[in-house]
Amino acid sequence: MMTSAMADRDAPPGLVQTVILGVQHALAMDVYVVPFLVGTLLGLPAADTASLIGATFLAAGLATLVQSQLCLRMPVVQGPSYVPIGAVVAIAHDAAGGGIAALGGVFGALIPGAVLMVLLAWPLRLFHRIVARLVPPLAGGAIIVVVGITLMPVALQADVLGGDRAALGGNILLALASGAFAVGAGLGGIALGARGRWLRAGSVLLALAGGSVVAAFAGRFDGSAIASAPWLQRPLLAGIDVKLRLSPDAILTMLAVYAVVLAETTGTWLAVGAVTGETLRPGQYDRGAAGEGLGCLVSALLCSLPVTGYASNAGIVALTGIADRRVFAAAGVALFCFRLCGKLAAVIAAVPAPVIGGVFGVLCVVIVMNGIRILAALRLDERDMMVAGLPILLGLGTALLPPEFLAGLPRLARCLLGSATAVGAASAIVLNLLLPGRRG
């Protein structure tokens, strides 16, 4: 399950398999969760929340095409980041007006920061120098482990293992069944060798489908929204459908958010590189940061939220053994189509949260083990073990902070603590710089 995906690059998938694998990557993402949370926290009408979700699908698809095919040119999929949620809600609450129009200040604050990110990364070409100084192999391996571990609570969140106590047992069983489908298909495909390539390649899609079937038999699958969803939807445009507002305070807040998002996405790139066996070159870091900025700029113009690389898709690459970039082009097109076709988006939204959580948990395990493999190749002394271990503690501690505690913090603090992954990654960098002893 953890073998490098590089082995399959000599035998690229055919057209049908490429499309299926791309759809699999798109289906395994929780693209709709972030805009749904923002809509719920702001009390947006159902129609405005649906528009925000659709815009996020469109932005994720375009950003994926930009990043995987033009800029970073690695097998990555872009999706909405959890980091900005607190800042988005705070800025929108300060705005006048209701509905999605209240987000005009958010989109106006996102555009300058995205442009600055592009300038920093591409014409100035400074980003790779920052990474080379701050992320040596020890910090990089620690960040990959932190990425996988701090994402695990997302797989075990309230929708999966909590919420209504009466549903807890059913949630656990659905998550276990879905995870078992993913592990069984992945290992079964490996055991069958060349004959099992399709089984391994489609392991996540099979797990999502199998888990949904189990949920349907248990009366836990609701597909009513699929029938009522429209076939075609028109995207919203910032400045046309939503009036932009510029606020210096909001812009400064979003600049801090973008710094955290870049730390988060760098961890994702390292995780992808560990899975594929590819070492990122200096120019790739710069192009990747430029692609991140372009993706966030496109997102703001399409009335969506900032996007970032999804580490869970690195787990899919490790599980399937296929890292062909054409698959990720197909994933971008699939996300694009999910926006334009309301029924396809409704199909994704209908997959029960415990099913997604069970599969997502398995992918997190794959990411963690790839990070451990990098650390195992280093000769770790006591100081190195602290550098690698303390970020896990700090990241998990951040993930377990009570929501009411975070709600009482200043806006900037909520932004910085809004991502356990970013906190863990940043602490690995800082500890490697500050702790005395050998650095590596």
N, C-alpha and C positions, 0 to 999 in steps of 0.2 A: 504494500500500500504506500510505502514511503519511497519507493524507487524513483529515480529521477525521470522526469517527463522527457528529457532530452533524447532518450532512446527511441521515442516514437517519431522524432522529427524526420527520420529518413523514410518513413512511410506515412505521408500526409493523408488525412482522412478524405474520403470522397465528398461530393457535393451534399448528398443526402445526410451523411453522417455529420458533416460540418454544420448543417442547419440544425440538426437535432442537438448536437453538443452546444451550439450557441444558445438555443432556446433553454437548454438545461441550465446554463450559467445564469440566464436572465430569471428563470423561475426560482432558482435557489437564493436570490437576493430578496431582502425585505425592503424593496424600494419604497413601497407605499407606507411603511411604518412612520418614518420621520414626518412627512407632510400630514399624515393622519394625526400624529401627536400634536403638531403645531396647530392644526385646525381645531382640535379638541380643546387645547389649552386656551386658545383665543376665542372659543365659542363661535366659530364661523358657521354660517348656514351650511347645510349638507351640500348644496350646489357649489359653493365656493371651496369647500374642502375637496370635493371631487375634482374641481378645476386645478387645485394645487397639486393633488396627487397626479393628475394627468400631465401637468407641466413638468413634474419631477421625472416621470418616465421619459419624456421627450428629451429633457436636458441630460439625463443619464445616458441615453442612447447616443446622442451627438458627442458628448464628452468621451464616451468609450471609444468611438471611432477616431476622434482626434488623438487620444492618448495612445491607443494600442497600434494604430496604423501610421501616424504621422510624427508624433513627438517622442514619447518614451520608447515606443516600438517594442513593447514587451507584452506578454499575455496578461493584461489587466482589464478589469471591468470597473467603471466608475459608477458610483451611486451616492445618494445624499448622505452627508456626514451628520452624526449625532452631536458633534461639538457645538454647532451654532444655536441649538434649540433654545437655550436659556436666553441668549442675546437677542434672537429673533423675537421671542415672546415679549421681552422687556422693551425693545424698541417699538414694536407694534402697539403695546399697551399705552405708550406715551403719545401715540398718534391720534389725531382726530378722525372721526368717521368710523364706519363699521364695515364688516365684511372683508373681502380680500383687498379693498382699497386701503385698509389700515396697514398693509404690508408695503405700501409705496415708499415709506422711509427705510424699510429693510433693503429693498432692491436698490434704492439710491445709494445706500451705504456700502453695498456689496461691490458695485461697479468700480469705484476708485481703487479699492484694495486688490481686486483681480487684475487690473491694469498694472499696478505696481508690482505684483508678483511676476507677471510676464516680463516686465522690464528688468527686474532683478535677475531673472533666470537666463534670458536669452541675449539681449544686446550686451548687458554687463557681464554675463557669464560668471557670476559670483557664487551661485548655489553649490556647485561641486566643490569649491574651496571650503565652504562652510562644512559640508558633509565630510570631506577628507580630514578636517581638523577635529570634528566632533564625534564621528562614528567609525572608529577602527573595528577590527573583527570582534573583539570582546564585547564592545557596546552593541555592535550589530547583532551578534548572536543573542545577547540578552534582550534586545528589543523584539526579536522574532518570538522568543519564548513569552515575553510580556504580552505581545499582540494576541497570541493564542489563548493565554490564560485569562486575560482581562475580557476577552470576548465570550468566555464560557458563561458568565452570569447572564449575558444576553440570551443564550440558549435556555437558561434556567429561570428566566424572568417570570413575573406573576402570571402572564397569559399561559405559560407552559406548566409550571409546577405550583402555582399559587392561585390567587383569586378565590372563587367560590369553593369552599371546602367540599361541597357535594360533588364538584367536578374534578377534584384533585386526583382521585384514583384513575379516572378516565384519561386525564391529561398525561399522567405518568405512563400509562399503558400505550397511548398513542405515540408518545415521544420514543419509548423503548422500541416499539414495533418499527417506526420509521428509521431509527438509528440502526436497528438490526438489518433492515432491508439494504441500507447503504453499505454496511460492513460486509454483509453476505454477498452482495453483487460485486463489490470491489475485490474481495478476496477470491470469490469464485471465478471471476474473470482472469485474475492472475494465475490461479491454479490450472485453468484450461489453456493458458498460453495464447497462441495466435487465434485459436478458435473462440476464445473468450474475450477478444478485444472489444466487441460490441457490448458485452455484458459489463465489463469494467468501465467503458466509456460512458455508458448510460446509467451508471449506478445511482447517481443523485436523482435523475429524472425518474427512474424506477422506484426509488425510495419515496419520493414525493407522491407519485401515483399510487404506490402500494399503501402508503399511510393514509391517503385520502380515501381509498376504497375501504380500509378498515374503519375509518371515521364514519363513512356512509353507512356501513352495516351497524355501527353503534349509534346511529342517529345523530352524529356530530358534524355532518357536512351539510352546509346550507348553500345551495346554488341558485337560490331565487333571484339574487341580484344579477345573475348572468343574463336571464331572459329579459329583464327590464333595461339593461344597459344599452346605450345607443351604439350603432355600428361605427359611425364616424364622429369625430370631435374636432373642433377648430382650436388650435393653440392660442393662448393669450400672449400679448406682447407688452413689455414694460414701456411706459411712455405713451402707449396708445390705449390699451385696455385698462391699465393701472397707472395713475399719475405718480411720477417719481418725485421724491422730496429728499433734499440734501441737508444733513445735519452733521456738523463737525464732531459732536460727541458720539453719534452713531457710527461715523466713519472710523474714528479712533478705536471704538469697541470692536468693529469688524476687522481692523488691522490685527488686533491681538488674536481674534478668532482665527484668522488666516495663518498666523504663525503656528498656532496649535494644530491646525489642519495639515500644514506642511510636515510637522513632526510626525503626525499620525500616518500620512501617506508614505513618508520615507520608510517607516516600519513595514508597510505593505510591500513596497518595492523590494526590500531586503528579504521578506518572506517569499516573494515570487522568485527572486534570484536563487534562494536556497533550495526551493522545490525544483527549479529547472536546471540547476547547476550553472547558471549564467552569472558572471561577475559584472556588475554594472560599471560602465566606463564613465569618466568624468563628464563627457559630453552628454551622456544619457541623463545624468542627474539634472543638468541644466535644461535639457529638452523636456524632461519629466515635469520639472517645476513650471516651465512655460506652459506645458499642456494642462497642468492643474489650474493655472491662472486662466487660460483660455476656456477651460471647462466651466469654471466658476463665473466667468464673464458671460458665457452663453446662458448659463443657468439664470443669472440675474435678469438678462434681457428677455428670457422666456417666462419670467415670473415664477422662478423656482428657487431652491435653496442650494447652498454650496455643495459641490460634489467632491468626492475623494475616492482613492483606490480601495476596493473591498478585499480585505485579507481572506475572507471566506472562499473567494474564488481561487486563491492559491491552494487552498485545501482541495478544491475540486480537481485542479490540475494534478496534484499529487495522487488523488484517488483514481482518476481516469488514466493518467499517464500520457495525456495529450496536451501539448502547449502550443499548437499551431496557431499563429496569429489570425488566420482566416476564421477560425472558430470564434474569436473575440470580435471580429468584424460582424459575424452573424449575430453575436450577442447584442452588439450595439444596434443593429437593424431590428432585432426582435424587440428591444426596449422601445425603439422609435415607433414600431407598429403597435405596441401595447398602448401608446398614447393616442395614436390616431384612431385605433379601433377600441371603442369602449368595452366591447364584449371580451376581448383578449385580456384587458386589464382586470376585468371582473373575475376572470378565471383564476388569475394569480391571487386576487384578494380573497377568493373563496377557499383557498387551501388553509386548513385549520392551523392556528399558531403552534399547537403541540407537535404537529407533523414537521413544520419548518424547524422548530426548536430541536427536535431529535436529530435531524440531518445536520443542522448547523453545529451541534455539539460534537459530532464525529469529525467534521471538518476542522474544528478548533483543535482537537487532539492531534490531527495530522500536522497542523502548523506548529504546535508546541514541540513535537518530536523532531521536526526539521531544525528548529532552533537549538534543541539539545544536541543534535548531531554536530552542529557547528561548534558549540561550546566544548563538546567532547574531544574535538580535534586540537584544542588548545591546551597548553600546560597551565592549569589554573592553580594559583597559590591562594592563600587566605584572603588577600586583598581582592583578587579577581572574583572569588566566590561571593564577596559582599557586593561587588559591582553588579554581578549577574543576579544575585538573590534579592537584594533589598528593593529593586524596582518592582519585583513581583508583589512584595508586601505592600508597597505604596500604591501600586495600581489597583490591587484588590481592595485595599482600604478605601480608595476613592470610589470604586464601584459600589461599595456597601454603605456609603454615606447616606443618611436618611434624607429623603426629598425635602422635608420641612427645614432641615438644616441648610441645605443648599439654597432654598428659597429665601432665607433670611440674609444671605450674603450680598455684597455689592455686585453690580452687574459684571464687572471685569472678573471678579473672583469666580462667579458662576460660570463664566466662559472658560476660564482656565481649568476649573475642576469638572467641566461638563463631559470630559472624555477620559475614562480610566486608562485607555490605551495611550493617549497622548501624555498623561501624567507619568505612566510607567516608562514610556520611551524617553521623555525629557529627563527623568531621574537617572536613567542608565547613563545618559550623556553627561549629566552634571557630576554624578558620582565618579565616573571614569576620569574626569578632569580634576576633581578636588581631593579624592582619597590619596594619601601618600603611598609611594611604592611604584613598582613597574607599571607602565601604562601599555595597553595593547588591545 
